Amino acid sequence: MELLLFILVAHGLTQILCYGKILDKWRPKEGFFADLLKCSMCTGFWVGVFLGVFDPFTELFSLATNFVDILFLGFVSSGTSYILDKTMSDEGIQIKKRW
């Protein structure tokens, strides 16, 4: 259950950082950070690392105990944020027919 909660929090934060209108004024338009924030997989990784580092300061979940755990949380966040980003839109679940 904690892992599912972590995935939902990571995906939500990734979506806000990548697409949230409230951040349009501060989001960089060009350069390294602009490229980073255009990619849900890249941003998702760093969101997972961020959540792993701050895991001891919250009671929401307790998954990270060392550097390797934090790194793996980055991988989990990256993969799940990317998958959810590509399958969900503002209109709901995206299903593309291949035939």
C-alpha positions in Angstrom: 0.0 0.0 0.0 2.9 2.4 0.8 4.4 1.8 -2.6 1.1 2.6 -4.4 0.8 5.8 -2.3 4.4 6.7 -3.3 3.6 6.1 -7.0 0.5 8.3 -6.8 2.3 11.1 -5.0 5.3 10.9 -7.4 3.1 10.9 -10.5 1.0 13.9 -9.1 4.1 15.9 -8.4 5.7 15.0 -11.8 2.5 16.1 -13.6 2.4 19.4 -11.7 6.1 20.1 -12.5 5.8 19.1 -16.2 2.4 20.4 -17.1 0.9 22.5 -14.3 -0.3 25.9 -15.6 0.5 27.5 -12.2 4.2 27.0 -12.9 4.2 28.4 -16.5 5.6 31.7 -15.3 8.6 30.1 -13.6 9.2 27.1 -15.8 12.4 27.6 -17.9 11.8 28.0 -21.7 15.2 26.7 -22.9 18.3 24.9 -21.6 18.9 21.8 -19.5 16.1 22.4 -17.0 13.6 23.2 -19.8 14.4 19.8 -21.4 14.2 18.1 -18.0 10.8 19.4 -17.3 9.4 18.5 -20.7 10.1 14.8 -20.0 7.9 12.9 -17.5 10.4 10.1 -17.3 13.3 12.4 -16.4 11.3 14.6 -14.0 9.8 11.5 -12.5 13.2 10.1 -11.6 14.2 13.3 -9.8 10.8 13.5 -8.1 11.3 9.9 -6.8 14.8 10.8 -5.5 13.4 13.9 -3.8 10.6 11.9 -2.2 13.1 9.3 -1.1 15.4 11.9 0.5 12.5 13.5 2.4 10.9 10.1 3.3 12.2 10.2 6.9 10.4 13.5 7.5 6.9 12.2 6.6 4.6 9.5 7.9 2.9 9.1 4.5 5.2 6.3 3.5 8.5 4.8 4.8 10.4 3.2 1.9 13.8 4.7 1.8 16.4 3.6 4.3 19.7 4.1 2.3 21.2 5.5 -0.9 20.3 2.4 -2.9 16.6 2.6 -1.8 16.5 6.3 -2.8 18.0 5.4 -6.2 15.4 2.6 -6.7 12.6 4.9 -5.7 13.8 7.3 -8.5 13.6 4.4 -11.0 10.1 3.4 -9.8 8.9 7.0 -10.0 10.4 7.5 -13.4 8.9 4.4 -14.9 5.4 4.7 -13.4 5.2 8.4 -14.1 6.1 7.8 -17.7 3.6 5.0 -18.1 0.8 7.0 -16.4 1.6 10.1 -18.4 1.4 8.2 -21.7 -1.8 6.3 -20.9 -3.8 9.1 -19.2 -4.9 12.5 -20.5 -7.3 15.2 -19.4 -10.0 13.3 -21.2 -9.3 10.0 -19.5 -7.5 6.8 -20.5 -5.9 7.0 -24.0 -6.4 3.9 -26.1 -4.8 3.9 -29.6 -5.9 1.3 -32.1 -3.1 -0.3 -34.0 -5.2 -2.0 -36.7 
